[in-house]
Amino acid sequence: MAASLIDGKATSQKLRERIATAVARLKQDHGVTPGLAVVLVGEDPASQIYVKNKARQTLEAGMASFEHRLSAAITEAELLSLIAKLNADPAVHGILVQLPLPAHIGEKAVIESISPGKDVDGFHPENVGRVATGEGGVVPCTPLGSLMLIKQALGDITGKNAVVIGRSNIVGKPMAQLLLAHHCTVTIAHSRTRDIASVARTADILVAAVGRPEMVKGDWIKPGACVIDVGINRVEKEDGQGHKVVGDVAFSEASDVAGYITPVPGGAGPMTIACLLANTYLSTCRTVGVPPVDIF
């Protein structure tokens, strides 16, 4: 029996509608408009499309969008100076610097320069630590959205065996922390894991976030498992005519075995931007001292 599709596009749309309602209420009751500043360095085509979509959805949610498109030749000092100005700007409640950055700019220095309260990506060490210890903190967008999809499919996930393939600071590690916080038994698999297919087959919940096209095969999947494919990989079409986007999971094989699965595109991807808007709304509420409404 084919797996049930987890529709991230529809789920993200409902979340963005709830955010828009909450933002309208914040503006009406308190005169505050959440502001999101996005900084793009260079002209990477994929990043440009992503930033354009973020700006559009930010405005649709009733928020203010501040775009800063910078030359790839900008110095690290100049970028840090811009971030300092955004940190001090009361109209800006969230700051996102689009990654990756040019090689001459230190990613760590840039991330750490963003005020933790405006770090809507959840990458600042202070937020990482707070999430890891269960003390609040801003949750990274892709793991947060993936967790929402998992709970939508399975409900209570207490006691489930979860395997996260990938150990990046952006997805793998925070995803494992969130699953652990929801009382799963969590394994992180990676390039050095021995017999990774056998490890994957133990998973009631399998999250693939490794960045390798269709790495996870159908025989890696435990029958009935919930599979979240975070990968977005551009590969050449079989006929050699152009390219297509695929995930880290061999979808056609896995969907014959899994109980639930996200498609690529249309799964975890749309949730990332929706959760970015959610983090911006929550950051705004914290900044102005207003209790947020429940948007999740």
C-alpha positions, 0 to 999 in steps of 0.5 A: 500500500502506498504511503500517505503524502504529508502535504507541507504546502497545504500545512504551511498555507494554514500556518501562514494564515494563522500568522497573518491573523495574529499579525493583524491583531498585533497591529490593531491592538498594539500598533506594532508591525513585525519587521523581517530583514533579509540580507543576501550577499552575492548572486547565487540563483537559488538563494535569489529565488528563495529570498524573493519568496521570503519577501513575498510571503512576509508581505502577504502575512502583513509584516514589513520586509527589508531586503538588503542585496549586497555585492559578493565583493563586500567585506566582512567588516561592511557586512558586520556593520550592516548587521549592527545597524539592523540590530539597533533598528526598532523596526526590525524584529528579525534578521536573516542572513542568507547562507552560504556566504562568499568564502572570504566572509566568516559564517561564524562571525556573521551568525554570532553578530546577530542579536539572539533576540532577532536571530529568527534562523535560530543559529546563534549559539545562545539560541542553540544552547537554549533549544538544547537545554529546553529553555526556550530559544529560537528553534531553527525553521526547517527542524521546526516545520519538520516536527510539525509535519511529523506530529500532524501525521503521527500525533503523539510521538512519545517513545518512537524510535527516530533516526536523523540522517545528517548532523549539520548545525542547521538541520540534523542536530536541532532536529535531533534535539526537538525529537528528544524533547518530544520523548523520542529515542533518537539516533543521529546517522552520518557519513561515518555511520557503519551500516547506515541502512540497518540503522535507518531501518530501526526508525519509526520516524526517519528524517533525511537531511544529508544533501545527497540525491536519493541516497535513502533507498526503499529497503532502508525504510521500516514498513509504516515509518514516517519519512521526512525528506529535507533534501533539495537537490538539483539533478539532470533529468533522465533524458538529459533535457534540463534539470529537476529537483529531488530529495535525499530519499528515493521517493518512488521506492520509499513510498511503497514501504513507508506509512507517511512521506513528504514529497520533494518539492512540496514537503518540508520546504514550504514549512521553512518559510512559514516557520521563519514568519512564525519566529519573526512574529514571536520575536516581535511579541517578545521585543514589545512585551506582548503575549503571543497568540497560539499560532501552532 
